[in-house]
């Protein structure tokens, strides 16, 4: 019956127990002739049929089985295989967690068995054998149930711990994502404002100062727009995150510092939104580092396809020094790795600094 489940298993078990009890009755009575034998037959059939609902009503079924055992012994004046029906009912009572009730039913069945056995002439110790059988059933099922419950608790605890770890991991990834977006959205424009303000302070020329202030005004306006776009995207209200379609605006803004920027943009297939955003942010952060640290006069931005990936490169003719260590290169590398890609950044052999990223178009996402 290991392959049976649910109602099918209950029907099969009731039929099997009832068949054993019925055959035992036929052997003991050598036929069904007297009213007592017919009454014993009714006890067998009723108690066997009750096993069908043993899972839903374990205690009532156990009481019915005990009453059937007692009636059987009183009617035929001897115990019989109807005890199989009672053992199944008792097993169910224990398995459902009603240990005290099971012990009471077991003691009552031992008394009924001893009463029926007292009518037989041979004293073969059947009562003690029956008592030992019931004790083995109760103890065995109780141990199995406790082991099962302990295992279930351990599985539930492990599942809860996994859920907590997953929640912490997701929260950490979300914090990193928000930090990267805000860093890239604000850091680029604020760095440009800082550069333009420094130029105005160190060159007290009214015309140059006016140009710098105009550039600061425009850059701060773009900063607010970028911040609104980023916050809208973070709230997931349907905001469209920036991508390479805004590369021209990015080049124009960075060019206000006097940096000459050349763009080599090869035709690529439409990029997935997360790849498009990562490519844009990498170019943005790389240009920010050029204007802040490189002392460069020119830079080149290249975007081109590479099989199932897109390559993003930013090179400058500066001094090749990476500047004070910060979150810029780390954030760019995290963006690439989150898409299953890679990013390298360092001085070029012939001078200047180079950022190179490879972003797969259909790569499995890697947790930060």
C-alpha positions in Angstrom: 0.0 0.0 0.0 3.0 2.3 -0.1 2.0 3.6 -3.5 -1.6 4.4 -2.4 -2.7 7.8 -1.2 -5.8 9.4 0.3 -9.2 7.8 0.0 -7.9 4.9 -2.1 -5.5 3.9 0.7 -8.3 4.2 3.3 -10.6 2.0 1.2 -7.8 -0.6 0.6 -6.8 -0.7 4.3 -10.5 -1.0 5.5 -11.0 -3.9 3.0 -7.8 -5.7 4.0 -8.5 -5.4 7.8 -12.1 -6.4 7.3 -11.2 -9.4 5.2 -8.7 -10.6 7.8 -11.3 -10.2 10.6 -14.0 -11.9 8.5 -11.9 -14.9 7.6 -10.9 -15.3 11.3 -14.6 -15.2 12.3 -15.4 -17.9 9.7 -12.6 -20.1 10.9 -13.5 -19.6 14.6 -17.2 -20.1 14.2 -17.1 -22.7 11.4 -19.8 -20.8 9.6 -22.4 -18.1 10.5 -25.4 -19.9 12.0 -26.3 -18.5 15.4 -27.6 -15.0 16.3 -24.4 -14.4 18.2 -22.3 -15.2 15.2 -24.4 -12.9 13.0 -24.0 -10.1 15.6 -20.2 -10.7 15.6 -20.3 -10.5 11.8 -22.1 -7.1 12.1 -19.4 -5.9 14.6 -16.7 -6.9 12.1 -18.3 -5.1 9.2 -19.2 -1.9 11.1 -15.7 -1.6 12.6 -14.0 -2.3 9.3 -16.1 0.2 7.5 -15.3 2.9 10.1 -11.7 2.7 9.2 -12.5 4.6 6.0 -12.9 7.8 8.1 -10.1 7.1 10.6 -8.1 10.1 9.5 -10.9 12.6 9.8 -12.3 11.1 13.1 -9.6 9.1 14.7 -11.0 9.0 18.3 -14.6 8.0 17.4 -13.3 5.3 15.1 -11.0 4.0 17.9 -14.0 3.9 20.2 -16.1 2.0 17.6 -13.3 -0.5 17.1 -12.9 -1.0 20.8 -16.7 -1.6 21.2 -16.5 -4.0 18.3 -13.7 -6.0 20.0 -15.6 -6.1 23.3 -18.8 -7.2 21.6 -17.0 -9.8 19.5 -15.4 -11.3 22.6 -18.6 -11.3 24.6 -20.6 -12.8 21.8 -18.2 -15.6 20.8 -16.6 -15.9 24.3 -13.1 -15.8 22.7 -10.9 -13.1 21.2 -10.4 -13.1 17.5 -8.7 -11.4 14.5 -11.0 -8.5 14.8 -8.1 -7.1 16.9 -6.5 -6.2 13.5 -9.2 -3.6 13.0 -8.6 -2.2 16.5 -4.8 -2.1 16.0 -5.3 0.0 12.8 -7.6 2.3 14.6 -5.3 2.6 17.6 -2.3 3.3 15.2 -4.3 6.2 13.7 -5.1 7.7 17.1 -1.4 7.7 18.1 -0.3 9.0 14.7 -2.7 11.9 14.9 -1.1 12.9 18.3 -3.8 11.7 20.8 -1.4 9.7 22.9 -3.4 9.8 26.2 -6.6 8.6 24.4 -4.6 5.8 22.7 -3.3 4.6 26.1 -6.8 4.6 27.5 -8.1 2.6 24.5 -5.2 0.2 24.7 -5.8 -0.5 28.4 -9.6 -1.0 27.8 -8.9 -3.4 24.9 -6.5 -5.5 27.1 -9.3 -5.8 29.7 -11.8 -6.8 26.9 -9.3 -9.3 25.5 -8.6 -10.8 29.0 -12.4 -11.1 29.6 -12.9 -12.9 26.3 -9.9 -15.0 26.8 -11.1 -16.1 30.3 -13.8 -18.2 28.6 -11.3 -20.4 26.9 -10.0 -23.5 28.7 -6.4 -23.1 27.6 -4.3 -20.5 29.4 -1.8 -19.7 26.7 -0.8 -16.2 27.7 -2.7 -14.6 24.8 -3.6 -11.6 27.0 0.0 -10.7 27.7 0.9 -11.2 24.1 -1.9 -8.8 23.1 -0.8 -6.3 25.7 2.8 -6.4 24.4 1.6 -6.0 20.9 -0.4 -2.8 21.7 2.5 -1.4 23.7 4.8 -2.0 20.8 2.3 -0.2 18.5 1.9 2.8 20.8 5.6 3.2 21.6 6.7 2.6 18.0 4.3 5.1 16.5 5.0 7.7 19.1 8.7 7.5 18.4 8.2 7.7 14.7 5.8 10.7 15.1 8.3 12.5 17.4 11.0 11.9 14.9 8.8 13.1 12.0 7.8 16.3 13.9 11.4 17.0 14.8 12.4 16.6 11.2 9.5 18.8 10.1 10.5 21.5 12.6 14.1 21.3 11.3 13.0 21.7 7.7 10.7 24.6 8.6 13.5 26.3 10.5 15.9 25.8 7.6 13.3 27.1 5.1 12.7 30.2 7.4 16.5 30.8 7.6 16.8 30.5 3.8 14.0 33.0 3.4 15.6 35.4 5.8 19.0 35.1 4.1 17.3 35.6 0.7 15.5 38.7 2.0 18.8 40.1 3.4 20.5 39.4 0.1 17.8 41.1 -1.9 17.8 44.1 0.5 21.6 44.4 0.1 21.4 44.2 -3.6 18.6 46.9 -3.7 20.7 49.2 -1.5 23.6 48.7 -3.8 21.5 49.4 -6.8 20.0 52.6 -5.3 23.5 53.7 -4.2 24.9 53.2 -7.7 22.0 55.0 -9.4 22.2 58.0 -7.1 26.0 58.1 -7.3 25.9 58.0 -11.1 23.0 60.4 -11.4 24.4 63.1 -9.1 28.1 62.5 -9.2 28.6 63.3 -12.8 26.7 66.6 -12.9 28.0 67.7 -9.5 31.6 67.0 -10.6 31.0 69.2 -13.7 29.5 72.0 -11.6 32.6 71.8 -9.4 35.0 72.0 -12.3 33.1 74.9 -13.9 32.9 76.8 -10.6 36.7 76.3 -10.0 37.4 77.6 -13.5 35.3 80.7 -12.8 37.0 81.4 -9.5 40.5 81.0 -10.9 39.9 83.0 -14.0 38.4 86.4 -12.9 37.4 87.3 -16.5 33.8 88.5 -16.7 33.2 86.8 -20.0 34.6 83.5 -18.8 32.7 83.8 -15.5 29.5 84.4 -17.3 30.1 81.3 -19.5 30.9 79.2 -16.4 27.8 80.4 -14.5 25.7 79.7 -17.6 27.1 76.2 -17.8 26.5 75.7 -14.1 22.9 76.7 -14.5 22.4 74.3 -17.4 24.2 71.5 -15.6 22.2 71.9 -12.4 19.0 71.9 -14.4 20.0 68.6 -16.0 21.0 67.3 -12.6 17.5 67.9 -11.3 16.0 66.2 -14.4 18.3 63.3 -14.0 17.4 63.0 -10.3 13.7 63.0 -11.1 14.1 60.4 -13.8 16.2 58.2 -11.5 13.8 58.4 -8.5 10.9 57.6 -10.8 12.7 54.6 -12.1 13.5 53.5 -8.6 9.9 53.8 -7.6 9.0 51.6 -10.6 6.2 53.9 -11.6 6.8 53.3 -15.2 9.7 55.7 -15.6 12.1 54.9 -18.4 15.7 54.7 -17.2 18.3 56.6 -19.3 20.2 54.7 -22.0 22.5 55.3 -25.0 19.8 57.3 -26.7 20.9 60.1 -24.3 24.5 59.8 -25.1 24.5 63.1 -27.1 23.2 65.0 -24.1 25.9 63.4 -22.0 28.6 64.4 -24.4 27.3 67.9 -24.6 27.3 68.3 -20.8 30.8 66.9 -20.4 32.1 69.1 -23.2 31.2 72.3 -21.4 34.3 71.8 -19.3 36.5 72.2 -22.4 37.0 68.5 -22.9 36.9 67.5 -26.6 35.0 64.2 -26.9 34.8 62.0 -30.0 32.1 59.4 -30.3 32.5 56.2 -32.3 29.1 54.5 -32.1 28.7 51.4 -34.3 25.3 50.2 -35.1 24.1 47.6 -32.6 20.9 45.7 -32.2 18.4 47.1 -29.7 19.8 46.6 -26.2 17.9 45.2 -23.2 17.0 48.0 -20.8 19.4 46.8 -18.1 22.3 46.6 -20.6 21.4 50.0 -22.1 21.3 51.6 -18.7 24.6 50.0 -17.7 26.4 51.1 -20.8 25.1 54.7 -20.3 26.2 54.8 -16.7 29.6 53.4 -17.5 30.2 56.1 -20.1 28.9 58.7 -17.7 31.1 57.7 -14.8 34.2 57.3 -17.0 33.7 60.8 -18.4 33.2 62.1 -14.9 36.6 60.6 -13.9 38.2 62.2 -16.9 37.0 65.7 -16.1 37.9 65.3 -12.4 41.2 63.4 -12.3 42.8 63.0 -15.7 43.9 66.5 -16.7 42.9 65.5 -20.2 42.0 67.6 -23.2 40.4 64.9 -25.4 38.5 61.6 -24.9 37.1 58.9 -27.2 33.9 57.0 -26.5 33.4 53.8 -28.4 30.3 51.5 -28.4 30.3 48.5 -30.7 28.8 45.0 -30.9 30.8 41.9 -30.1 28.9 38.7 -30.9 26.3 38.4 -28.1 27.6 41.3 -26.2 28.3 45.1 -26.5 31.7 46.6 -25.9 31.9 50.0 -24.2 35.3 51.9 -24.1 36.3 55.3 -22.9 39.9 56.5 -23.5 41.5 59.9 -22.7 44.9 61.5 -23.3 45.4 62.5 -19.7 48.2 61.6 -17.3 46.9 58.1 -16.8 46.5 58.4 -13.1 43.3 56.9 -11.7 43.0 59.7 -9.0 41.9 59.2 -5.5 40.3 55.8 -5.0 36.5 56.1 -4.8 33.3 54.4 -5.7 33.3 55.2 -9.4 35.3 52.3 -10.9 33.9 50.0 -8.2 30.4 51.0 -9.3 31.1 50.5 -13.0 32.6 47.1 -12.3 29.6 46.1 -10.2 27.2 47.1 -13.0 29.1 45.0 -15.5 29.4 42.0 -13.2 25.7 42.1 -12.3 24.9 41.4 -16.0 27.5 38.6 -16.2 30.0 40.9 -17.9 33.4 42.3 -17.0 35.2 45.7 -16.7 38.8 46.7 -16.7 40.2 50.1 -16.0 43.8 51.4 -16.0 46.5 53.4 -17.7 47.2 52.9 -21.4 50.7 51.9 -22.5 51.0 55.0 -24.7 49.6 57.4 -22.1 46.2 58.2 -20.9 43.5 56.1 -19.2 41.2 53.5 -20.5 37.9 51.9 -19.3 36.8 48.8 -21.2 33.6 46.9 -20.4 32.0 43.9 -22.0 28.2 43.6 -21.4 26.5 40.3 -22.5 23.1 40.8 -24.0 21.6 37.5 -22.8 23.7 36.6 -19.8 22.4 35.3 -16.5 22.3 37.9 -13.9 24.9 37.6 -11.1 23.9 38.7 -7.6 26.0 41.7 -6.4 
